[in-house]
């Protein structure tokens, strides 16, 4: 069976709305079977640093 990967992408701003000269686009990927483990660990790290576990981070 082929291994599946999840890909997550985001941009830093919308040039015409934020009046910025540059835009950054980033992405990460992970094996699908590790997604839940990675999401759990990211939420733990947020809480360890006093952030809401549901807060969006960049």
ChimeraX commands (.cxc) that place a marker at each C-alpha (Angstrom):
marker #1 position 0.00,0.00,0.00 radius 0.5
marker #1 position 1.21,3.53,-0.76 radius 0.5
marker #1 position 2.09,5.82,2.12 radius 0.5
marker #1 position -0.13,8.92,2.41 radius 0.5
marker #1 position 1.12,12.36,3.41 radius 0.5
marker #1 position -0.77,15.40,4.68 radius 0.5
marker #1 position 0.44,18.77,3.38 radius 0.5
marker #1 position -0.32,22.05,5.20 radius 0.5
marker #1 position 0.35,25.45,3.58 radius 0.5
marker #1 position -0.18,29.07,4.64 radius 0.5
marker #1 position 0.77,32.55,3.50 radius 0.5
marker #1 position 2.02,35.42,5.66 radius 0.5
marker #1 position -0.28,38.14,4.31 radius 0.5
marker #1 position -2.38,39.31,1.41 radius 0.5
marker #1 position -0.32,41.98,-0.32 radius 0.5
marker #1 position -3.18,44.16,-1.51 radius 0.5
marker #1 position -4.93,44.08,1.88 radius 0.5
marker #1 position -1.94,44.31,4.24 radius 0.5
marker #1 position 0.05,46.82,2.17 radius 0.5
marker #1 position 3.23,44.77,2.53 radius 0.5
marker #1 position 6.02,44.60,-0.06 radius 0.5
marker #1 position 6.63,40.90,0.42 radius 0.5
marker #1 position 4.67,37.74,1.04 radius 0.5
marker #1 position 6.00,34.48,2.47 radius 0.5
marker #1 position 4.46,31.12,1.68 radius 0.5
marker #1 position 5.34,28.13,3.81 radius 0.5
marker #1 position 4.37,24.53,4.10 radius 0.5
marker #1 position 5.00,21.36,6.05 radius 0.5
marker #1 position 4.17,17.74,5.42 radius 0.5
marker #1 position 3.83,14.67,7.60 radius 0.5
marker #1 position 2.88,11.02,7.20 radius 0.5
marker #1 position -0.89,10.71,7.59 radius 0.5
marker #1 position -0.59,8.07,10.33 radius 0.5
marker #1 position 1.43,10.50,12.53 radius 0.5
marker #1 position -0.93,13.51,12.16 radius 0.5
marker #1 position -2.80,13.00,15.45 radius 0.5
marker #1 position 0.44,12.54,17.40 radius 0.5
marker #1 position 1.94,15.70,15.86 radius 0.5
marker #1 position -1.22,17.77,16.47 radius 0.5
marker #1 position -1.29,16.60,20.12 radius 0.5
marker #1 position 2.35,17.54,20.66 radius 0.5
marker #1 position 1.91,20.99,19.07 radius 0.5
marker #1 position -1.04,21.67,21.42 radius 0.5
marker #1 position 1.10,20.57,24.40 radius 0.5
marker #1 position 3.91,22.95,23.38 radius 0.5
marker #1 position 1.44,25.86,23.12 radius 0.5
marker #1 position 0.15,25.19,26.65 radius 0.5
marker #1 position 3.72,24.85,28.00 radius 0.5
marker #1 position 4.35,28.41,26.75 radius 0.5
marker #1 position 1.14,29.87,28.17 radius 0.5
marker #1 position -0.83,29.93,24.94 radius 0.5
marker #1 position -4.29,28.59,24.25 radius 0.5
marker #1 position -4.11,25.11,22.76 radius 0.5
marker #1 position -6.44,26.36,19.99 radius 0.5
marker #1 position -4.50,29.56,19.17 radius 0.5
marker #1 position -3.15,29.82,15.63 radius 0.5
marker #1 position 0.64,30.10,15.62 radius 0.5
marker #1 position 3.02,30.86,12.77 radius 0.5
marker link #1:1,2 radius 0.2
marker link #1:2,3 radius 0.2
marker link #1:3,4 radius 0.2
marker link #1:4,5 radius 0.2
marker link #1:5,6 radius 0.2
marker link #1:6,7 radius 0.2
marker link #1:7,8 radius 0.2
marker link #1:8,9 radius 0.2
marker link #1:9,10 radius 0.2
marker link #1:10,11 radius 0.2
marker link #1:11,12 radius 0.2
marker link #1:12,13 radius 0.2
marker link #1:13,14 radius 0.2
marker link #1:14,15 radius 0.2
marker link #1:15,16 radius 0.2
marker link #1:16,17 radius 0.2
marker link #1:17,18 radius 0.2
marker link #1:18,19 radius 0.2
marker link #1:19,20 radius 0.2
marker link #1:20,21 radius 0.2
marker link #1:21,22 radius 0.2
marker link #1:22,23 radius 0.2
marker link #1:23,24 radius 0.2
marker link #1:24,25 radius 0.2
marker link #1:25,26 radius 0.2
marker link #1:26,27 radius 0.2
marker link #1:27,28 radius 0.2
marker link #1:28,29 radius 0.2
marker link #1:29,30 radius 0.2
marker link #1:30,31 radius 0.2
marker link #1:31,32 radius 0.2
marker link #1:32,33 radius 0.2
marker link #1:33,34 radius 0.2
marker link #1:34,35 radius 0.2
marker link #1:35,36 radius 0.2
marker link #1:36,37 radius 0.2
marker link #1:37,38 radius 0.2
marker link #1:38,39 radius 0.2
marker link #1:39,40 radius 0.2
marker link #1:40,41 radius 0.2
marker link #1:41,42 radius 0.2
marker link #1:42,43 radius 0.2
marker link #1:43,44 radius 0.2
marker link #1:44,45 radius 0.2
marker link #1:45,46 radius 0.2
marker link #1:46,47 radius 0.2
marker link #1:47,48 radius 0.2
marker link #1:48,49 radius 0.2
marker link #1:49,50 radius 0.2
marker link #1:50,51 radius 0.2
marker link #1:51,52 radius 0.2
marker link #1:52,53 radius 0.2
marker link #1:53,54 radius 0.2
marker link #1:54,55 radius 0.2
marker link #1:55,56 radius 0.2
marker link #1:56,57 radius 0.2
marker link #1:57,58 radius 0.2
view
